[in-house]
């Protein structure tokens, strides 16, 4: 009888370890996103009823502003057409380290916390070009906020790239590394 109990306990322990690993992987994947939106993670809990999964908020929803109006998305196919025609200014709103590690060719880096302050500069650079922003967030959350800020500041048309940088890379498209385009100088040459 003792062996049966031990075997059952070992099986339960193995199931618990597998569930805990799965929970940690999901939490790790969720936290890898650089955006401030709330992420729901599955966390394994042990209770009287055995192993139970519970959802928890890993980030504060108030910390993530939501666009006031829905922001238009530009599909990868449409974006590639705009790029080929030279009718788009591409703005990467991820942090500097992410940008240097890899970005869409021709993109300029304007981290999300600088977008509002630099909106007039970016709009002037764009002129009549469309502005397409991108990030690495699920559902283009951060890039949608940036596009909305550009639109509020007077951009002709600012949109978020559907799928963002992860979709660009997943499609096997070219990636540049380093600092990209120089910033606009406030002093004449």
WORA-V762850 format. One record per run of one state. SS is the DSSP state (H for helix, E for strand, C for the rest). FROM is the first residue (numbers start at 1). LEN is the number of residues. If there is no record, write none. Layout:
BEGIN
((SS	FROM	LEN) (SS	FROM	LEN))
END
This chain:
BEGIN
((C	1	1) (H	2	31) (C	33	7) (E	40	8) (C	48	2) (E	50	8) (C	58	3) (H	61	3) (C	64	9) (E	73	2) (C	75	1) (H	76	10) (C	86	2) (E	88	5) (C	93	3) (H	96	6) (C	102	1) (E	103	2) (C	105	3) (E	108	2) (C	110	2) (H	112	15) (C	127	3) (E	130	5) (C	135	3) (H	138	15) (C	153	5) (E	158	4) (C	162	2) (H	164	7) (C	171	4) (E	175	2) (C	177	13))
END
